Amino acid sequence: MAELEAGTTTGPQRPRPLSPHLQVYKMMLTFVMSGFHRISGAALYFGILLLAWWLIAAASGPNAYANVEWFMGSLIGRLVLFGYTWALLHHMLGGIRHLIWDTIHGFEPAERELLALATLVGSISLTLIVWVVGYLAMGGPR
Amino acid sequence: MKGAQMSTPARRVRGLGAARSGTKHFWHQRVTSVAAVPLTIALVIIVIALLGRSHAAAVQILGSPIVAIIMLLFIINTAYHMWIGMQEIIIDYVHEDKLKLASLMANTFFCFAVGFASAFAILKLSFGV
């Protein structure tokens, strides 16, 4: 106890510093992209069930596989798959952004903004490219 | 001793912190994220190659060694990566002890189940039966 009383900066009386909560920050692109990295990760966490379902169905037989194909081909299925594609590619590019930061590069204001913008523009472009290539591989939309 | 030093010298030397595992998860998340980049690109290519194919053709492609190995690596790597990631999210947002423990456990069960089920499916496609 003597130790606690001797120091002026310690002890239970002094209020501990608190981290400000989300709403005090200005909505900036870097801030939104940071949040979206986590949100896309969480979406992919549950989205992997689609991949598992697809693989298990393929291993189960033609009927199970036909069910998956029917769902993936439906409007809702396509929307979910489109969202999954975007979340996957966005999370991948966001992850690369974090790996760049891990090398202690890209922290200047302009670089941060550029990286955030590149992540967003890159993920949207890549998603559209993947879907165009996908439809071309199937011989056009059906 | 100056100030209130709450940890023992041995603990400081080990440098493992409150979770007793140090920066292990931080590092493993980096390793799996680096691995995830080529694996994700490969997965997207495999899925595109399988679009619109019959069940028999899909089984043949998914069961071929190179594709099956890539799919297995993707699944195992992803299961571990998402386990760490979701644990991070739970620790950040779930503060009630019982709910936190239950969530952490559910996270482990989910990642193991999805990982093993997918891996089993790929192996079955490869070895037949």
Chai-1 contact restraints between the chains, C-beta under 6 A:
chainA,res_idxA,chainB,res_idxB,connection_type,confidence,min_distance_angstrom,max_distance_angstrom,comment,restraint_id
A,E3,B,A4,contact,1.0,0.0,6.0,A-B,restraint_1
A,L4,B,A4,contact,1.0,0.0,6.0,A-B,restraint_2
A,G7,B,G3,contact,1.0,0.0,6.0,A-B,restraint_3
A,T10,B,G3,contact,1.0,0.0,6.0,A-B,restraint_4
A,T10,B,A4,contact,1.0,0.0,6.0,A-B,restraint_5
A,G41,B,G85,contact,1.0,0.0,6.0,A-B,restraint_6
A,Y45,B,M82,contact,1.0,0.0,6.0,A-B,restraint_7
A,Y45,B,M86,contact,1.0,0.0,6.0,A-B,restraint_8
A,I48,B,V114,contact,1.0,0.0,6.0,A-B,restraint_9
A,A52,B,V114,contact,1.0,0.0,6.0,A-B,restraint_10
A,A52,B,A117,contact,1.0,0.0,6.0,A-B,restraint_11
A,A52,B,S118,contact,1.0,0.0,6.0,A-B,restraint_12
A,L55,B,S118,contact,1.0,0.0,6.0,A-B,restraint_13
A,L55,B,A121,contact,1.0,0.0,6.0,A-B,restraint_14
A,I56,B,A121,contact,1.0,0.0,6.0,A-B,restraint_15
A,A58,B,A58,contact,1.0,0.0,6.0,A-B,restraint_16
A,A58,B,V59,contact,1.0,0.0,6.0,A-B,restraint_17
A,A58,B,L62,contact,1.0,0.0,6.0,A-B,restraint_18
A,A59,B,A121,contact,1.0,0.0,6.0,A-B,restraint_19
A,A59,B,K124,contact,1.0,0.0,6.0,A-B,restraint_20
A,A59,B,L125,contact,1.0,0.0,6.0,A-B,restraint_21
A,P62,B,H55,contact,1.0,0.0,6.0,A-B,restraint_22
A,Y65,B,H55,contact,1.0,0.0,6.0,A-B,restraint_23
A,M92,B,T40,contact,1.0,0.0,6.0,A-B,restraint_24
A,G95,B,S33,contact,1.0,0.0,6.0,A-B,restraint_25
A,V130,B,V44,contact,1.0,0.0,6.0,A-B,restraint_26
A,G134,B,I48,contact,1.0,0.0,6.0,A-B,restraint_27
A,G134,B,L51,contact,1.0,0.0,6.0,A-B,restraint_28
A,A137,B,I48,contact,1.0,0.0,6.0,A-B,restraint_29
A,A137,B,L51,contact,1.0,0.0,6.0,A-B,restraint_30
A,M138,B,L51,contact,1.0,0.0,6.0,A-B,restraint_31
A,M138,B,G52,contact,1.0,0.0,6.0,A-B,restraint_32
